[in-house]
Amino acid sequence: MRIPSAKLALVCGLAWAVLFITCRLLLDYPGHSLEARLLLAFGPTVPLIGFFIGAIGMSRDVDEMERRVQLEAFACAFGLTLLLIATLALAQRAGFAKYEDFSYGHLLPMLYIFYVGACCWPGGRYTCVPD
Amino acid sequence: MRTRLKVLRAECGLTQADLAQRVGVARQTINSIEGGKFEPSLGLGMRLAKELNATVEETFFLD
């Protein structure tokens, strides 16, 4: 039986978010054994793989216009994130920003925010008057 | 590229949703094609023309 891609992506995405936050909080406490640290570090990878499989399946299920919207959104998100990171890197070296405020940990939310924003923008571009 | 999709669809008595279902795309895609916001692939253009009992040249044409 084939699990619908959207359901797989949603379930695995939520599972990953919960696991990631839990593991992150647990790793803040010292004293874990090597096995426990390995499990906490690499455990969230499993649902994330499920999320990727679901996301790829979703992109194959949509029609050609939605695929173009998604592609443009990814291109915008990637470009904007790269622009921001590159600018911040130089700003940090010049002493205008602190590494603690703009580290790689901020890359994920930036990508997500830019992706959602870009999804709305080209989506609007392709939208016409109702039938 | 321009299209007569809306006129041809109306002549066939189909809604955007009906046509979208027949060719296997979302209603928004038909809406965007009719509004000239999105140019369909050759395959989708041919499927649309076939569903509307027209040729591709009758359905889509250059300015």
N, CA and C atoms of all chains as a GROMACS GRO file, in nm:
protein
  582
    1MET      N    1   0.085  -0.120   0.000
    1MET     CA    2   0.000   0.000   0.000
    1MET      C    3   0.089   0.125   0.000
    2ARG      N    4   0.061   0.217  -0.092
    2ARG     CA    5   0.143   0.338  -0.104
    2ARG      C    6   0.086   0.448  -0.015
    3ILE      N    7   0.173   0.503   0.071
    3ILE     CA    8   0.131   0.613   0.157
    3ILE      C    9   0.130   0.741   0.073
    4PRO      N   10   0.023   0.823   0.078
    4PRO     CA   11   0.024   0.950   0.002
    4PRO      C   12   0.143   1.036   0.042
    5SER      N   13   0.205   1.095  -0.059
    5SER     CA   14   0.328   1.173  -0.037
    5SER      C   15   0.307   1.288   0.061
    6ALA      N   16   0.193   1.357   0.047
    6ALA     CA   17   0.166   1.473   0.134
    6ALA      C   18   0.156   1.429   0.280
    7LYS      N   19   0.088   1.315   0.302
    7LYS     CA   20   0.071   1.265   0.439
    7LYS      C   21   0.207   1.222   0.496
    8LEU      N   22   0.287   1.154   0.414
    8LEU     CA   23   0.420   1.110   0.458
    8LEU      C   24   0.507   1.231   0.496
    9ALA      N   25   0.504   1.334   0.410
    9ALA     CA   26   0.585   1.454   0.436
    9ALA      C   27   0.538   1.525   0.563
   10LEU      N   28   0.407   1.533   0.581
   10LEU     CA   29   0.352   1.603   0.698
   10LEU      C   30   0.386   1.528   0.827
   11VAL      N   31   0.360   1.398   0.829
   11VAL     CA   32   0.386   1.317   0.950
   11VAL      C   33   0.535   1.317   0.983
   12CYS      N   34   0.618   1.292   0.883
   12CYS     CA   35   0.763   1.286   0.906
   12CYS      C   36   0.818   1.425   0.943
   13GLY      N   37   0.764   1.529   0.881
   13GLY     CA   38   0.808   1.665   0.913
   13GLY      C   39   0.777   1.702   1.057
   14LEU      N   40   0.655   1.668   1.102
   14LEU     CA   41   0.618   1.696   1.241
   14LEU      C   42   0.702   1.612   1.338
   15ALA      N   43   0.721   1.485   1.302
   15ALA     CA   44   0.802   1.396   1.387
   15ALA      C   45   0.944   1.449   1.398
   16TRP      N   46   0.997   1.496   1.285
   16TRP     CA   47   1.133   1.550   1.286
   16TRP      C   48   1.141   1.675   1.375
   17ALA      N   49   1.043   1.766   1.363
   17ALA     CA   50   1.045   1.890   1.442
   17ALA      C   51   1.043   1.858   1.592
   18VAL      N   52   0.955   1.766   1.632
   18VAL     CA   53   0.946   1.728   1.773
   18VAL      C   54   1.076   1.663   1.820
   19LEU      N   55   1.125   1.569   1.740
   19LEU     CA   56   1.250   1.499   1.777
   19LEU      C   57   1.368   1.595   1.783
   20PHE      N   58   1.374   1.686   1.686
   20PHE     CA   59   1.486   1.780   1.680
   20PHE      C   60   1.491   1.868   1.805
   21ILE      N   61   1.375   1.922   1.841
   21ILE     CA   62   1.370   2.010   1.959
   21ILE      C   63   1.403   1.931   2.085
   22THR      N   64   1.347   1.810   2.096
   22THR     CA   65   1.373   1.725   2.214
   22THR      C   66   1.522   1.692   2.224
   23CYS      N   67   1.582   1.649   2.113
   23CYS     CA   68   1.724   1.612   2.113
   23CYS      C   69   1.811   1.735   2.144
   24ARG      N   70   1.771   1.848   2.087
   24ARG     CA   71   1.847   1.972   2.111
   24ARG      C   72   1.847   2.007   2.259
   25LEU      N   73   1.729   1.997   2.322
   25LEU     CA   74   1.718   2.027   2.465
   25LEU      C   75   1.797   1.927   2.549
   26LEU      N   76   1.787   1.799   2.512
   26LEU     CA   77   1.858   1.695   2.589
   26LEU      C   78   2.010   1.710   2.575
   27LEU      N   79   2.054   1.752   2.457
   27LEU     CA   80   2.199   1.767   2.435
   27LEU      C   81   2.259   1.886   2.512
   28ASP      N   82   2.170   1.976   2.556
   28ASP     CA   83   2.219   2.089   2.636
   28ASP      C   84   2.267   2.045   2.774
   29TYR      N   85   2.216   1.927   2.817
   29TYR     CA   86   2.259   1.875   2.948
   29TYR      C   87   2.380   1.785   2.930
   30PRO      N   88   2.487   1.806   3.006
   30PRO     CA   89   2.605   1.721   2.991
   30PRO      C   90   2.586   1.586   3.062
   31GLY      N   91   2.678   1.497   3.037
   31GLY     CA   92   2.678   1.370   3.110
   31GLY      C   93   2.618   1.253   3.034
   32HIS      N   94   2.584   1.272   2.907
   32HIS     CA   95   2.530   1.160   2.829
   32HIS      C   96   2.644   1.067   2.786
   33SER      N   97   2.611   0.940   2.774
   33SER     CA   98   2.710   0.844   2.725
   33SER      C   99   2.732   0.866   2.574
   34LEU      N  100   2.833   0.802   2.522
   34LEU     CA  101   2.863   0.815   2.378
   34LEU      C  102   2.746   0.764   2.293
   35GLU      N  103   2.690   0.650   2.335
   35GLU     CA  104   2.578   0.591   2.260
   35GLU      C  105   2.457   0.687   2.260
   36ALA      N  106   2.432   0.745   2.377
   36ALA     CA  107   2.317   0.837   2.389
   36ALA      C  108   2.339   0.960   2.302
   37ARG      N  109   2.461   1.012   2.301
   37ARG     CA  110   2.490   1.131   2.220
   37ARG      C  111   2.477   1.100   2.071
   38LEU      N  112   2.522   0.980   2.034
   38LEU     CA  113   2.508   0.939   1.893
   38LEU      C  114   2.360   0.931   1.854
   39LEU      N  115   2.281   0.872   1.943
   39LEU     CA  116   2.137   0.857   1.917
   39LEU      C  117   2.069   0.994   1.909
   40LEU      N  118   2.105   1.083   1.999
   40LEU     CA  119   2.045   1.217   2.000
   40LEU      C  120   2.088   1.300   1.879
   41ALA      N  121   2.212   1.279   1.836
   41ALA     CA  122   2.263   1.358   1.723
   41ALA      C  123   2.207   1.310   1.589
   42PHE      N  124   2.196   1.177   1.575
   42PHE     CA  125   2.157   1.123   1.444
   42PHE      C  126   2.014   1.067   1.440
   43GLY      N  127   1.947   1.060   1.553
   43GLY     CA  128   1.809   1.009   1.558
   43GLY      C  129   1.713   1.087   1.470
   44PRO      N  130   1.713   1.222   1.477
   44PRO     CA  131   1.618   1.299   1.396
   44PRO      C  132   1.639   1.284   1.245
   45THR      N  133   1.752   1.227   1.204
   45THR     CA  134   1.778   1.210   1.060
   45THR      C  135   1.676   1.115   0.997
   46VAL      N  136   1.632   1.015   1.074
   46VAL     CA  137   1.541   0.912   1.018
   46VAL      C  138   1.409   0.973   0.968
   47PRO      N  139   1.336   1.048   1.054
   47PRO     CA  140   1.212   1.109   1.000
   47PRO      C  141   1.239   1.214   0.893
   48LEU      N  142   1.358   1.276   0.898
   48LEU     CA  143   1.391   1.377   0.796
   48LEU      C  144   1.406   1.312   0.658
   49ILE      N  145   1.460   1.191   0.656
   49ILE     CA  146   1.470   1.117   0.529
   49ILE      C  147   1.330   1.088   0.476
   50GLY      N  148   1.238   1.049   0.568
   50GLY     CA  149   1.099   1.026   0.530
   50GLY      C  150   1.035   1.152   0.475
   51PHE      N  151   1.068   1.266   0.536
   51PHE     CA  152   1.015   1.394   0.489
   51PHE      C  153   1.063   1.424   0.347
   52PHE      N  154   1.192   1.399   0.322
   52PHE     CA  155   1.246   1.425   0.187
   52PHE      C  156   1.179   1.336   0.083
   53ILE      N  157   1.159   1.207   0.118
   53ILE     CA  158   1.092   1.116   0.024
   53ILE      C  159   0.951   1.167  -0.006
   54GLY      N  160   0.880   1.209   0.100
   54GLY     CA  161   0.745   1.264   0.082
   54GLY      C  162   0.745   1.390   0.000
   55ALA      N  163   0.842   1.478   0.026
   55ALA     CA  164   0.849   1.606  -0.047
   55ALA      C  165   0.878   1.583  -0.195
   56ILE      N  166   0.966   1.488  -0.224
   56ILE     CA  167   0.997   1.457  -0.365
   56ILE      C  168   0.873   1.399  -0.434
   57GLY      N  169   0.803   1.311  -0.363
   57GLY     CA  170   0.679   1.254  -0.416
   57GLY      C  171   0.574   1.361  -0.442
   58MET      N  172   0.565   1.458  -0.351
   58MET     CA  173   0.470   1.568  -0.367
   58MET      C  174   0.501   1.650  -0.491
   59SER      N  175   0.631   1.676  -0.513
   59SER     CA  176   0.669   1.757  -0.630
   59SER      C  177   0.639   1.681  -0.760
   60ARG      N  178   0.636   1.548  -0.753
   60ARG     CA  179   0.604   1.470  -0.874
   60ARG      C  180   0.453   1.463  -0.897
   61ASP      N  181   0.377   1.478  -0.789
   61ASP     CA  182   0.231   1.467  -0.801
   61ASP      C  183   0.166   1.594  -0.856
   62VAL      N  184   0.231   1.709  -0.836
   62VAL     CA  185   0.168   1.835  -0.877
   62VAL      C  186   0.180   1.857  -1.027
   63ASP      N  187   0.097   1.947  -1.080
   63ASP     CA  188   0.100   1.972  -1.224
   63ASP      C  189   0.215   2.069  -1.260
   64GLU      N  190   0.229   2.096  -1.390
   64GLU     CA  191   0.348   2.168  -1.436
   64GLU      C  192   0.354   2.313  -1.387
   65MET      N  193   0.238   2.378  -1.368
   65MET     CA  194   0.244   2.517  -1.321
   65MET      C  195   0.287   2.523  -1.174
   66GLU      N  196   0.230   2.433  -1.094
   66GLU     CA  197   0.267   2.430  -0.952
   66GLU      C  198   0.415   2.395  -0.936
   67ARG      N  199   0.464   2.307  -1.024
   67ARG     CA  200   0.606   2.270  -1.021
   67ARG      C  201   0.692   2.392  -1.052
   68ARG      N  202   0.646   2.475  -1.146
   68ARG     CA  203   0.722   2.596  -1.179
   68ARG      C  204   0.721   2.694  -1.061
   69VAL      N  205   0.605   2.706  -0.997
   69VAL     CA  206   0.594   2.794  -0.879
   69VAL      C  207   0.692   2.749  -0.772
   70GLN      N  208   0.695   2.616  -0.748
   70GLN     CA  209   0.784   2.561  -0.645
   70GLN      C  210   0.931   2.585  -0.682
   71LEU      N  211   0.964   2.566  -0.810
   71LEU     CA  212   1.102   2.585  -0.855
   71LEU      C  213   1.145   2.730  -0.836
   72GLU      N  214   1.056   2.824  -0.872
   72GLU     CA  215   1.088   2.965  -0.855
   72GLU      C  216   1.103   3.001  -0.708
   73ALA      N  217   1.018   2.939  -0.624
   73ALA     CA  218   1.025   2.965  -0.480
   73ALA      C  219   1.158   2.915  -0.423
   74PHE      N  220   1.200   2.796  -0.465
   74PHE     CA  221   1.329   2.742  -0.419
   74PHE      C  222   1.445   2.829  -0.467
   75ALA      N  223   1.436   2.873  -0.592
   75ALA     CA  224   1.543   2.958  -0.647
   75ALA      C  225   1.552   3.088  -0.570
   76CYS      N  226   1.436   3.148  -0.540
   76CYS     CA  227   1.433   3.274  -0.464
   76CYS      C  228   1.487   3.253  -0.323
   77ALA      N  229   1.440   3.145  -0.258
   77ALA     CA  230   1.481   3.118  -0.119
   77ALA      C  231   1.632   3.092  -0.113
   78PHE      N  232   1.682   3.013  -0.206
   78PHE     CA  233   1.824   2.981  -0.208
   78PHE      C  234   1.907   3.107  -0.232
   79GLY      N  235   1.867   3.185  -0.332
   79GLY     CA  236   1.941   3.307  -0.366
   79GLY      C  237   1.940   3.409  -0.253
   80LEU      N  238   1.823   3.431  -0.194
   80LEU     CA  239   1.812   3.529  -0.085
   80LEU      C  240   1.890   3.484   0.038
   81THR      N  241   1.884   3.355   0.069
   81THR     CA  242   1.958   3.304   0.185
   81THR      C  243   2.108   3.319   0.162
   82LEU      N  244   2.152   3.285   0.043
   82LEU     CA  245   2.294   3.299   0.010
   82LEU      C  246   2.338   3.444   0.019
   83LEU      N  247   2.254   3.532  -0.034
   83LEU     CA  248   2.283   3.676  -0.030
   83LEU      C  249   2.297   3.725   0.115
   84LEU      N  250   2.202   3.683   0.197
   84LEU     CA  251   2.202   3.726   0.337
   84LEU      C  252   2.322   3.670   0.413
   85ILE      N  253   2.350   3.542   0.393
   85ILE     CA  254   2.461   3.479   0.462
   85ILE      C  255   2.594   3.543   0.420
   86ALA      N  256   2.609   3.563   0.289
   86ALA     CA  257   2.734   3.622   0.239
   86ALA      C  258   2.753   3.764   0.292
   87THR      N  259   2.643   3.840   0.294
   87THR     CA  260   2.651   3.977   0.345
   87THR      C  261   2.682   3.978   0.494
   88LEU      N  262   2.615   3.888   0.568
   88LEU     CA  263   2.638   3.882   0.712
   88LEU      C  264   2.781   3.838   0.744
   89ALA      N  265   2.834   3.748   0.660
   89ALA     CA  266   2.970   3.701   0.683
   89ALA      C  267   3.068   3.817   0.676
   90LEU      N  268   3.049   3.903   0.575
   90LEU     CA  269   3.137   4.020   0.561
   90LEU      C  270   3.110   4.121   0.672
   91ALA      N  271   2.981   4.138   0.706
   91ALA     CA  272   2.945   4.231   0.813
   91ALA      C  273   3.005   4.187   0.946
   92GLN      N  274   3.008   4.055   0.967
   92GLN     CA  275   3.066   4.002   1.089
   92GLN      C  276   3.217   4.030   1.094
   93ARG      N  277   3.283   4.009   0.978
   93ARG     CA  278   3.427   4.034   0.972
   93ARG      C  279   3.459   4.183   0.991
   94ALA      N  280   3.366   4.267   0.945
   94ALA     CA  281   3.386   4.411   0.959
   94ALA      C  282   3.348   4.462   1.098
   95GLY      N  283   3.292   4.372   1.178
   95GLY     CA  284   3.258   4.407   1.316
   95GLY      C  285   3.119   4.462   1.336
   96PHE      N  286   3.032   4.448   1.234
   96PHE     CA  287   2.896   4.499   1.248
   96PHE      C  288   2.798   4.397   1.302
   97ALA      N  289   2.834   4.269   1.298
   97ALA     CA  290   2.743   4.164   1.347
   97ALA      C  291   2.822   4.061   1.426
   98LYS      N  292   2.755   3.998   1.522
   98LYS     CA  293   2.821   3.896   1.602
   98LYS      C  294   2.791   3.758   1.545
   99TYR      N  295   2.889   3.670   1.550
   99TYR     CA  296   2.871   3.535   1.500
   99TYR      C  297   2.758   3.464   1.575
  100GLU      N  298   2.746   3.491   1.706
  100GLU     CA  299   2.643   3.425   1.787
  100GLU      C  300   2.502   3.462   1.739
  101ASP      N  301   2.488   3.580   1.682
  101ASP     CA  302   2.356   3.624   1.636
  101ASP      C  303   2.322   3.570   1.498
  102PHE      N  304   2.424   3.549   1.416
  102PHE     CA  305   2.398   3.507   1.278
  102PHE      C  306   2.485   3.386   1.241
  103SER      N  307   2.464   3.274   1.310
  103SER     CA  308   2.543   3.155   1.282
  103SER      C  309   2.469   3.066   1.182
  104TYR      N  310   2.526   2.950   1.150
  104TYR     CA  311   2.462   2.856   1.056
  104TYR      C  312   2.327   2.809   1.109
  105GLY      N  313   2.306   2.816   1.240
  105GLY     CA  314   2.178   2.774   1.300
  105GLY      C  315   2.061   2.858   1.251
  106HIS      N  316   2.091   2.977   1.199
  106HIS     CA  317   1.985   3.064   1.150
  106HIS      C  318   1.955   3.040   1.002
  107LEU      N  319   2.033   2.953   0.941
  107LEU     CA  320   2.016   2.926   0.798
  107LEU      C  321   1.880   2.861   0.770
  108LEU      N  322   1.841   2.765   0.854
  108LEU     CA  323   1.718   2.689   0.833
  108LEU      C  324   1.594   2.780   0.838
  109PRO      N  325   1.577   2.860   0.945
  109PRO     CA  326   1.460   2.950   0.945
  109PRO      C  327   1.459   3.048   0.830
  110MET      N  328   1.578   3.097   0.791
  110MET     CA  329   1.585   3.192   0.679
  110MET      C  330   1.534   3.127   0.552
  111LEU      N  331   1.584   3.006   0.526
  111LEU     CA  332   1.541   2.933   0.406
  111LEU      C  333   1.391   2.913   0.406
  112TYR      N  334   1.336   2.873   0.522
  112TYR     CA  335   1.193   2.846   0.532
  112TYR      C  336   1.112   2.972   0.509
  113ILE      N  337   1.153   3.082   0.573
  113ILE     CA  338   1.079   3.208   0.560
  113ILE      C  339   1.083   3.258   0.415
  114PHE      N  340   1.202   3.253   0.356
  114PHE     CA  341   1.214   3.298   0.217
  114PHE      C  342   1.135   3.208   0.122
  115TYR      N  343   1.134   3.077   0.150
  115TYR     CA  344   1.062   2.983   0.064
  115TYR      C  345   0.912   3.012   0.068
  116VAL      N  346   0.857   3.027   0.189
  116VAL     CA  347   0.713   3.054   0.203
  116VAL      C  348   0.678   3.187   0.137
  117GLY      N  349   0.763   3.289   0.159
  117GLY     CA  350   0.740   3.419   0.097
  117GLY      C  351   0.744   3.410  -0.054
  118ALA      N  352   0.843   3.338  -0.105
  118ALA     CA  353   0.858   3.325  -0.250
  118ALA      C  354   0.744   3.243  -0.309
  119CYS      N  355   0.694   3.146  -0.234
  119CYS     CA  356   0.581   3.064  -0.279
  119CYS      C  357   0.458   3.153  -0.302
  120CYS      N  358   0.438   3.248  -0.213
  120CYS     CA  359   0.322   3.337  -0.225
  120CYS      C  360   0.342   3.434  -0.340
  121TRP      N  361   0.467   3.478  -0.359
  121TRP     CA  362   0.492   3.580  -0.461
  121TRP      C  363   0.470   3.529  -0.605
  122PRO      N  364   0.539   3.423  -0.647
  122PRO     CA  365   0.512   3.377  -0.784
  122PRO      C  366   0.374   3.315  -0.798
  123GLY      N  367   0.319   3.264  -0.687
  123GLY     CA  368   0.183   3.211  -0.690
  123GLY      C  369   0.086   3.321  -0.731
  124GLY      N  370   0.110   3.438  -0.677
  124GLY     CA  371   0.028   3.553  -0.713
  124GLY      C  372   0.050   3.594  -0.857
  125ARG      N  373   0.172   3.578  -0.902
  125ARG     CA  374   0.206   3.616  -1.039
  125ARG      C  375   0.127   3.534  -1.142
  126TYR      N  376   0.103   3.407  -1.108
  126TYR     CA  377   0.033   3.319  -1.202
  126TYR      C  378  -0.118   3.316  -1.180
  127THR      N  379  -0.164   3.394  -1.082
  127THR     CA  380  -0.308   3.391  -1.051
  127THR      C  381  -0.383   3.494  -1.135
  128CYS      N  382  -0.499   3.452  -1.187
  128CYS     CA  383  -0.581   3.541  -1.268
  128CYS      C  384  -0.717   3.560  -1.200
  129VAL      N  385  -0.804   3.627  -1.272
  129VAL     CA  386  -0.940   3.647  -1.220
  129VAL      C  387  -1.014   3.513  -1.213
  130PRO      N  388  -1.106   3.498  -1.118
  130PRO     CA  389  -1.180   3.372  -1.108
  130PRO      C  390  -1.266   3.346  -1.232
  131ASP      N  391  -1.300   3.220  -1.252
  131ASP     CA  392  -1.381   3.179  -1.367
  131ASP      C  393  -1.520   3.241  -1.360
  132MET      N  394   0.262   3.456  -2.636
  132MET     CA  395   0.166   3.362  -2.692
  132MET      C  396   0.026   3.394  -2.640
  133ARG      N  397  -0.073   3.386  -2.728
  133ARG     CA  398  -0.212   3.413  -2.686
  133ARG      C  399  -0.294   3.285  -2.702
  134THR      N  400  -0.410   3.286  -2.641
  134THR     CA  401  -0.492   3.165  -2.645
  134THR      C  402  -0.640   3.196  -2.659
  135ARG      N  403  -0.710   3.104  -2.723
  135ARG     CA  404  -0.856   3.115  -2.734
  135ARG      C  405  -0.922   3.011  -2.643
  136LEU      N  406  -0.848   2.969  -2.545
  136LEU     CA  407  -0.893   2.860  -2.458
  136LEU      C  408  -1.028   2.891  -2.394
  137LYS      N  409  -1.044   3.013  -2.345
  137LYS     CA  410  -1.166   3.049  -2.273
  137LYS      C  411  -1.288   3.040  -2.366
  138VAL      N  412  -1.270   3.090  -2.489
  138VAL     CA  413  -1.380   3.089  -2.586
  138VAL      C  414  -1.415   2.945  -2.624
  139LEU      N  415  -1.312   2.866  -2.654
  139LEU     CA  416  -1.335   2.727  -2.693
  139LEU      C  417  -1.398   2.646  -2.580
  140ARG      N  418  -1.354   2.675  -2.458
  140ARG     CA  419  -1.409   2.604  -2.342
  140ARG      C  420  -1.557   2.639  -2.323
  141ALA      N  421  -1.587   2.767  -2.341
  141ALA     CA  422  -1.727   2.811  -2.327
  141ALA      C  423  -1.814   2.747  -2.435
  142GLU      N  424  -1.758   2.734  -2.555
  142GLU     CA  425  -1.834   2.671  -2.665
  142GLU      C  426  -1.864   2.524  -2.635
  143CYS      N  427  -1.774   2.461  -2.562
  143CYS     CA  428  -1.794   2.320  -2.524
  143CYS      C  429  -1.880   2.307  -2.398
  144GLY      N  430  -1.912   2.420  -2.337
  144GLY     CA  431  -1.995   2.417  -2.216
  144GLY      C  432  -1.924   2.358  -2.095
  145LEU      N  433  -1.793   2.379  -2.089
  145LEU     CA  434  -1.716   2.325  -1.976
  145LEU      C  435  -1.675   2.436  -1.880
  146THR      N  436  -1.666   2.402  -1.754
  146THR     CA  437  -1.611   2.496  -1.657
  146THR      C  438  -1.459   2.473  -1.651
  147GLN      N  439  -1.390   2.566  -1.587
  147GLN     CA  440  -1.244   2.548  -1.571
  147GLN      C  441  -1.214   2.419  -1.495
  148ALA      N  442  -1.296   2.391  -1.393
  148ALA     CA  443  -1.275   2.270  -1.312
  148ALA      C  444  -1.294   2.144  -1.396
  149ASP      N  445  -1.397   2.145  -1.483
  149ASP     CA  446  -1.423   2.028  -1.570
  149ASP      C  447  -1.303   2.002  -1.661
  150LEU      N  448  -1.259   2.110  -1.726
  150LEU     CA  449  -1.147   2.096  -1.820
  150LEU      C  450  -1.019   2.053  -1.747
  151ALA      N  451  -0.998   2.112  -1.630
  151ALA     CA  452  -0.879   2.076  -1.551
  151ALA      C  453  -0.879   1.928  -1.516
  152GLN      N  454  -0.996   1.880  -1.476
  152GLN     CA  455  -1.007   1.738  -1.439
  152GLN      C  456  -0.981   1.648  -1.560
  153ARG      N  457  -1.030   1.689  -1.675
  153ARG     CA  458  -1.013   1.606  -1.796
  153ARG      C  459  -0.867   1.596  -1.841
  154VAL      N  460  -0.793   1.706  -1.825
  154VAL     CA  461  -0.654   1.703  -1.871
  154VAL      C  462  -0.555   1.674  -1.758
  155GLY      N  463  -0.607   1.663  -1.635
  155GLY     CA  464  -0.522   1.623  -1.523
  155GLY      C  465  -0.434   1.732  -1.465
  156VAL      N  466  -0.489   1.854  -1.456
  156VAL     CA  467  -0.416   1.964  -1.390
  156VAL      C  468  -0.508   2.031  -1.290
  157ALA      N  469  -0.454   2.129  -1.216
  157ALA     CA  470  -0.536   2.203  -1.120
  157ALA      C  471  -0.618   2.310  -1.193
  158ARG      N  472  -0.731   2.348  -1.134
  158ARG     CA  473  -0.815   2.451  -1.195
  158ARG      C  474  -0.738   2.583  -1.212
  159GLN      N  475  -0.651   2.611  -1.114
  159GLN     CA  476  -0.572   2.735  -1.119
  159GLN      C  477  -0.482   2.739  -1.243
  160THR      N  478  -0.439   2.622  -1.286
  160THR     CA  479  -0.352   2.616  -1.405
  160THR      C  480  -0.431   2.659  -1.529
  161ILE      N  481  -0.554   2.608  -1.542
  161ILE     CA  482  -0.639   2.648  -1.655
  161ILE      C  483  -0.665   2.798  -1.648
  162ASN      N  484  -0.693   2.846  -1.528
  162ASN     CA  485  -0.718   2.988  -1.506
  162ASN      C  486  -0.600   3.073  -1.550
  163SER      N  487  -0.480   3.030  -1.514
  163SER     CA  488  -0.359   3.105  -1.550
  163SER      C  489  -0.331   3.100  -1.699
  164ILE      N  490  -0.360   2.986  -1.762
  164ILE     CA  491  -0.339   2.974  -1.908
  164ILE      C  492  -0.435   3.068  -1.980
  165GLU      N  493  -0.561   3.068  -1.937
  165GLU     CA  494  -0.661   3.155  -2.000
  165GLU      C  495  -0.627   3.303  -1.982
  166GLY      N  496  -0.569   3.334  -1.868
  166GLY     CA  497  -0.533   3.474  -1.841
  166GLY      C  498  -0.400   3.515  -1.903
  167GLY      N  499  -0.336   3.421  -1.971
  167GLY     CA  500  -0.208   3.451  -2.036
  167GLY      C  501  -0.091   3.463  -1.939
  168LYS      N  502  -0.110   3.415  -1.818
  168LYS     CA  503  -0.003   3.423  -1.718
  168LYS      C  504   0.092   3.304  -1.726
  169PHE      N  505   0.044   3.195  -1.779
  169PHE     CA  506   0.126   3.074  -1.783
  169PHE      C  507   0.115   3.007  -1.920
  170GLU      N  508   0.230   2.974  -1.976
  170GLU     CA  509   0.231   2.906  -2.106
  170GLU      C  510   0.247   2.756  -2.082
  171PRO      N  511   0.151   2.677  -2.128
  171PRO     CA  512   0.159   2.532  -2.100
  171PRO      C  513   0.265   2.464  -2.185
  172SER      N  514   0.302   2.344  -2.142
  172SER     CA  515   0.396   2.264  -2.221
  172SER      C  516   0.325   2.216  -2.347
  173LEU      N  517   0.401   2.163  -2.440
  173LEU     CA  518   0.344   2.114  -2.566
  173LEU      C  519   0.243   2.002  -2.540
  174GLY      N  520   0.279   1.913  -2.448
  174GLY     CA  521   0.191   1.801  -2.416
  174GLY      C  522   0.058   1.847  -2.359
  175LEU      N  523   0.063   1.941  -2.266
  175LEU     CA  524  -0.060   1.991  -2.205
  175LEU      C  525  -0.141   2.070  -2.308
  176GLY      N  526  -0.073   2.147  -2.392
  176GLY     CA  527  -0.141   2.222  -2.497
  176GLY      C  528  -0.217   2.130  -2.592
  177MET      N  529  -0.154   2.018  -2.627
  177MET     CA  530  -0.217   1.922  -2.717
  177MET      C  531  -0.336   1.853  -2.650
  178ARG      N  532  -0.322   1.823  -2.522
  178ARG     CA  533  -0.433   1.759  -2.450
  178ARG      C  534  -0.552   1.855  -2.438
  179LEU      N  535  -0.520   1.982  -2.413
  179LEU     CA  536  -0.627   2.083  -2.402
  179LEU      C  537  -0.701   2.097  -2.536
  180ALA      N  538  -0.624   2.107  -2.644
  180ALA     CA  539  -0.684   2.122  -2.776
  180ALA      C  540  -0.771   2.001  -2.809
  181LYS      N  541  -0.723   1.882  -2.776
  181LYS     CA  542  -0.798   1.759  -2.804
  181LYS      C  543  -0.930   1.756  -2.727
  182GLU      N  544  -0.926   1.797  -2.600
  182GLU     CA  545  -1.048   1.798  -2.518
  182GLU      C  546  -1.149   1.898  -2.570
  183LEU      N  547  -1.100   2.005  -2.634
  183LEU     CA  548  -1.190   2.109  -2.684
  183LEU      C  549  -1.222   2.091  -2.833
  184ASN      N  550  -1.187   1.975  -2.885
  184ASN     CA  551  -1.214   1.942  -3.025
  184ASN      C  552  -1.159   2.047  -3.121
  185ALA      N  553  -1.039   2.092  -3.093
  185ALA     CA  554  -0.975   2.193  -3.178
  185ALA      C  555  -0.830   2.151  -3.203
  186THR      N  556  -0.766   2.221  -3.294
  186THR     CA  557  -0.624   2.195  -3.316
  186THR      C  558  -0.543   2.284  -3.221
  187VAL      N  559  -0.415   2.253  -3.208
  187VAL     CA  560  -0.329   2.335  -3.122
  187VAL      C  561  -0.319   2.477  -3.178
  188GLU      N  562  -0.315   2.487  -3.311
  188GLU     CA  563  -0.304   2.620  -3.375
  188GLU      C  564  -0.430   2.705  -3.351
  189GLU      N  565  -0.545   2.638  -3.344
  189GLU     CA  566  -0.670   2.712  -3.316
  189GLU      C  567  -0.676   2.756  -3.169
  190THR      N  568  -0.610   2.678  -3.084
  190THR     CA  569  -0.617   2.706  -2.940
  190THR      C  570  -0.512   2.808  -2.896
  191PHE      N  571  -0.391   2.792  -2.950
  191PHE     CA  572  -0.281   2.882  -2.913
  191PHE      C  573  -0.221   2.944  -3.038
  192PHE      N  574  -0.184   3.070  -3.028
  192PHE     CA  575  -0.122   3.136  -3.143
  192PHE      C  576  -0.032   3.250  -3.094
  193LEU      N  577   0.063   3.285  -3.179
  193LEU     CA  578   0.156   3.393  -3.144
  193LEU      C  579   0.094   3.529  -3.175
  194ASP      N  580   0.142   3.629  -3.104
  194ASP     CA  581   0.093   3.766  -3.126
  194ASP      C  582   0.124   3.812  -3.268
   0.00000   0.00000   0.00000
